């Protein structure tokens, strides 16, 4: 039996900020879910199941928050599933929800991911103490900086590439009212003059810590026919993982990422992603990961990703716009960051991305990664349903 086509008919985000002190976690998730329902013109009664995701519980210190969030998400008496795959969790949560629809387990599913970083300190939560780790780094940036340096050595990329990515994404964020960072006075010179945190990653080339939530309503063909606006259709979706450390691991271009992208392209019938995909929302928490992931995802040959950035290909008006919304560099509620990538891809093909809309976007990739570059989740959404 063929899979049921999956449509995105509702999308809702909170405004992403450093601290939402006016809302509890329950209020935060309900705000995003309510906006997704409003977009789909549905009510809580129309939802058959809820799939929720977030980053590690110790980030907020609330263990298994899904239990107390059931009421806020209209899930009392309904199936509710929690997903966790580190930083990629927003993407994998959406895929678990999509698979429930594709398998005809449920007709309409609310999927949501969130983070309230202001009630914790993820930076120090990711700085493991002795004896688990040498006292040589702090936070995720310290872990990833050596991999960036390895990419620079292998590709011969000039040191300015990271600043170009950050400058682009922060300008894109100015066109996105939901983005956390709105730096109206941003210049390339200011990015390059910002303090060095983890060589070669500068302060302005890193993601912020955000409070926020993102929700989507996924439904079947019948649900899509009732939708008030054209939906985004899932053309392909996949998850892959690999160990954090193993002999031969390539931190610059992980095998799991390459395999995940290949599976998505196979499902969608994509043979030349560079020409057949109109834009990509890629998980880039540190600016150098744009050229690295362009290669990992098959948009550029090995060692050539930085040339796409340098030549303006990834600009909002370029041949392959990347992170039109401002990306993770401008908004980072960790548990929701991957789902925001997926949702922003869907907004593009629905023509609902506002000022950061790509003209004529028909197929857009959403991408997330997490952990020590070991978890990957991706989907490709289109303006037309898949041909099966």
C-alpha positions in Angstrom: 0.0 0.0 0.0 1.3 3.5 -0.9 1.9 6.1 1.7 -0.7 8.8 2.4 0.5 12.2 1.1 1.3 14.5 3.9 0.3 18.2 3.8 1.3 21.1 6.0 -1.9 23.2 6.4 -1.1 25.2 9.5 2.1 26.9 10.8 2.5 29.0 14.0 5.5 30.6 15.7 6.0 32.7 18.8 8.1 35.8 18.6 11.6 34.5 19.5 13.3 36.6 22.1 16.0 36.3 24.8 13.4 35.9 27.6 9.6 35.5 27.5 9.0 36.4 31.1 5.3 36.9 30.5 4.6 33.2 29.8 5.3 29.9 31.4 6.4 27.0 29.2 2.8 25.9 28.9 1.8 29.4 27.7 4.7 29.5 25.2 3.7 26.2 23.5 0.0 27.1 23.5 0.7 30.4 21.8 2.5 28.6 18.9 -0.1 25.8 18.7 -3.0 28.3 18.7 -1.4 30.2 15.8 -1.0 27.0 13.8 -4.6 26.1 14.4 -5.7 29.6 13.4 -3.7 29.3 10.2 -5.3 26.0 9.4 -8.8 27.3 10.5 -9.1 24.2 12.8 -9.9 23.7 16.4 -8.4 21.5 19.1 -11.2 19.0 18.4 -9.9 18.5 14.9 -6.5 17.2 16.2 -6.1 13.4 16.5 -2.7 13.3 18.1 0.2 15.5 19.4 3.9 15.0 18.8 6.2 17.2 20.9 9.9 17.7 20.9 12.6 19.6 22.8 16.2 19.6 23.6 17.6 17.9 26.8 15.3 18.4 29.9 18.2 19.7 32.0 18.3 22.8 29.8 15.2 24.0 31.8 15.4 21.7 34.7 11.8 20.4 34.0 11.8 16.6 33.6 9.4 15.2 31.1 7.5 18.5 30.5 5.3 16.8 28.0 3.3 15.3 30.8 2.2 18.6 32.2 1.9 20.2 28.7 -0.8 17.8 27.6 -3.6 20.1 28.7 -2.0 23.2 27.2 -1.8 21.3 23.8 -5.3 19.9 23.8 -3.9 16.4 24.2 -5.9 15.2 27.2 -7.5 11.9 26.1 -5.4 11.8 22.9 -2.2 10.1 21.9 0.9 12.3 22.8 4.4 11.4 21.8 7.7 13.0 22.9 10.8 13.0 20.6 14.4 13.8 21.4 17.4 13.9 19.1 19.4 16.8 20.6 19.6 19.9 18.4 17.9 18.2 15.4 14.9 17.4 17.5 12.6 20.0 15.9 13.1 18.3 12.6 12.8 14.7 13.7 9.7 15.6 15.7 8.0 16.9 12.6 9.1 13.7 10.7 7.6 11.4 13.4 4.3 13.4 13.1 4.4 13.2 9.3 5.0 9.4 9.4 1.9 9.0 11.6 -0.1 10.7 8.9 1.7 8.9 6.0 1.0 5.5 7.7 -2.7 6.5 8.1 -2.4 6.0 11.9 -3.9 9.5 12.4 -5.5 11.9 10.0 -4.5 15.2 11.5 -1.5 15.7 13.8 -0.3 18.8 15.7 3.5 18.8 16.0 5.4 21.3 18.2 8.8 22.0 19.5 10.0 24.6 22.0 12.8 25.9 24.2 12.9 28.4 27.1 16.6 28.9 27.4 16.1 31.9 29.7 15.1 29.5 32.5 18.4 27.6 32.2 21.9 28.0 30.9 22.5 25.8 27.9 26.0 27.2 27.4 27.2 25.8 30.7 24.9 22.8 30.4 27.0 21.9 27.3 30.3 22.4 29.1 31.0 19.0 30.7 33.1 18.9 33.8 36.2 16.8 34.6 36.5 13.8 34.3 34.0 13.7 31.3 35.8 16.3 29.3 39.1 18.2 29.4 38.7 21.8 30.7 39.6 23.2 27.3 36.3 24.5 25.9 33.0 26.0 26.8 29.7 25.3 25.1 29.0 23.9 21.6 31.2 26.5 19.9 34.3 25.0 21.6 33.4 21.6 20.3 32.7 22.6 16.7 35.5 25.2 16.2 38.2 22.5 15.5 35.9 21.1 12.8 35.6 24.5 11.2 39.4 24.8 11.2 39.6 21.4 9.6 37.2 22.5 6.9 39.2 25.7 6.3 42.4 23.6 5.9 40.8 21.1 3.6 39.0 23.6 1.4 41.3 26.5 1.3 38.4 28.8 2.2 39.4 32.4 3.1 38.9 33.5 6.7 36.2 36.0 5.6 33.6 33.4 4.7 32.1 33.1 8.2 31.5 36.8 8.4 29.8 36.8 5.0 27.3 34.2 6.1 26.6 36.0 9.4 26.1 39.3 7.6 23.7 37.7 5.1 21.6 35.9 7.8 21.4 38.9 10.1 20.1 41.1 7.1 17.6 38.4 6.2 16.4 38.4 9.8 15.5 42.0 9.5 12.8 40.9 7.0 11.4 38.3 9.5 9.2 39.7 12.3 9.6 36.4 14.3 13.4 36.5 14.4 15.2 37.1 17.7 18.1 39.3 16.5 17.1 42.4 14.6 20.5 44.2 14.2 19.5 47.2 12.1 23.0 48.7 12.1 24.7 45.5 11.1 27.6 45.8 8.7 30.2 43.3 7.4 32.9 45.3 9.2 31.1 45.0 12.5 30.8 41.3 12.2 34.6 41.0 11.4 35.5 43.3 14.3 33.4 41.3 16.9 35.4 39.4 19.6 36.9 36.0 18.8 35.2 33.4 21.0 36.5 30.1 19.6 39.0 30.6 16.9 37.9 31.1 14.1 34.4 31.7 15.3 33.6 35.3 16.3 30.9 36.5 18.5 28.7 37.8 15.6 29.2 34.4 13.8 27.3 32.6 16.6 23.7 31.9 17.4 21.8 33.6 20.3 20.0 31.9 23.1 16.3 32.2 22.5 12.9 31.5 24.1 10.4 30.3 21.5 8.1 27.6 20.1 7.0 26.5 16.6 4.0 24.4 15.7 2.7 22.8 12.5 -0.6 21.0 11.6 0.0 18.0 9.3 -2.8 16.3 7.6 -3.8 13.8 4.9 -5.2 14.3 1.5 -8.8 14.7 2.7 -7.6 17.3 5.3 -5.6 19.2 2.7 -8.7 19.4 0.5 -10.5 21.2 3.3 -7.6 23.6 4.0 -8.4 27.3 3.5 -5.1 28.0 1.8 -2.8 25.9 -0.5 -0.7 23.5 1.7 2.9 22.6 1.5 3.3 18.9 0.5 6.0 16.7 1.9 8.0 15.3 -1.0 10.6 13.4 1.0 11.8 13.1 4.6 14.5 11.2 6.4 16.5 10.9 9.7 19.9 9.4 10.1 22.3 9.1 13.0 25.8 8.0 13.7 28.0 7.8 16.9 29.5 11.0 18.3 33.0 9.5 18.0 34.3 6.5 16.0 37.4 5.7 14.0 37.2 7.4 10.7 34.4 9.8 11.6 34.4 12.9 9.3 33.3 15.8 11.4 33.6 18.2 8.4 31.1 16.1 6.3 29.4 13.4 8.4 28.3 10.3 6.7 24.8 10.4 8.4 24.2 13.8 6.8 25.1 12.7 3.3 23.0 9.6 3.6 20.0 11.5 5.0 20.1 14.0 2.1 20.5 11.2 -0.4 17.4 9.4 0.9 15.3 12.6 0.8 16.3 13.3 -2.8 15.6 9.7 -3.8 12.1 9.9 -2.3 11.4 13.3 -4.1 13.0 12.2 -7.4 15.7 14.9 -7.1 18.8 14.1 -9.2 20.4 17.6 -9.2 19.7 19.4 -5.9 21.6 22.5 -7.0 19.3 23.0 -9.9 16.0 21.4 -8.8 15.7 22.9 -5.3 14.7 26.6 -5.0 16.0 27.4 -1.5 17.1 25.8 1.8 16.6 26.4 5.5 19.8 24.8 6.8 20.7 24.4 10.5 23.7 26.8 10.8 24.4 27.7 14.5 27.9 28.9 13.7 28.3 30.7 10.3 31.0 28.4 8.9 28.4 25.6 8.8 26.7 27.1 5.7 29.5 26.2 3.3 30.2 22.9 5.2 26.6 21.8 4.9 26.2 22.9 1.3 28.8 20.3 0.5 27.3 17.7 2.9 23.9 18.1 1.3 25.1 17.8 -2.3 24.7 21.4 -3.3 28.4 21.8 -3.9 31.4 19.5 -4.5 33.8 18.9 -1.7 35.8 22.0 -0.9 33.6 24.2 -3.1 30.8 25.2 -0.7 32.5 28.4 0.4 32.5 29.6 -3.2 28.7 29.6 -3.3 28.7 31.8 -0.3 31.4 34.1 -1.5 29.8 34.6 -5.0 26.4 35.5 -3.5 24.6 32.3 -4.6 23.1 31.9 -1.1 21.8 35.5 -0.8 18.1 36.0 -0.7 18.1 37.0 -4.3 20.7 34.4 -5.3 20.4 31.2 -7.3 20.1 29.1 -4.1 18.9 31.2 -1.2 19.9 29.8 2.2 18.3 30.7 5.5 16.0 33.3 4.1 14.4 33.7 7.6 17.7 34.6 9.2 18.3 31.0 10.3 19.7 29.6 13.5 22.3 32.4 13.5 19.4 34.9 14.2 17.0 32.7 16.2 17.9 29.7 18.4 15.3 28.2 20.8 17.4 25.0 20.5 14.5 22.4 20.8 12.5 24.4 18.2 15.3 25.5 15.9 15.0 22.4 13.6 11.2 22.7 13.3 11.6 26.4 12.5 13.7 25.3 9.5 11.1 22.8 8.4 8.3 25.3 8.9 10.1 28.1 7.1 10.6 25.8 4.1 6.8 25.1 4.1 6.0 28.8 4.4 8.2 29.4 1.3 6.4 26.9 -0.9 3.0 28.2 0.4 4.0 31.7 -0.6 3.5 32.9 3.0 7.1 34.0 4.0 6.4 37.7 3.8 9.3 39.9 3.1 11.8 37.0 3.0 9.7 35.1 0.4 11.7 33.7 -2.5 9.9 34.4 -5.8 8.6 31.2 -7.4 9.8 28.9 -4.7 8.3 25.4 -5.6 10.7 23.0 -3.7 12.5 24.0 -0.5 14.7 21.9 1.8 14.4 22.0 5.6 17.4 20.6 7.5 18.4 20.1 11.1 21.4 18.5 12.9 22.2 17.9 16.5 24.6 16.5 19.1 28.2 16.1 18.0 27.1 16.3 14.3 25.6 12.8 14.8 21.8 13.4 14.4 20.3 14.6 11.1 16.7 15.2 10.0 15.5 16.7 6.7 12.5 17.1 4.6 11.8 18.5 1.2 8.4 20.2 0.7 6.7 21.3 -2.5 3.9 23.4 -3.8 2.4 20.3 -5.5 1.6 16.9 -4.0 4.0 14.0 -4.7 3.4 11.9 -7.8 2.9 8.4 -6.6 
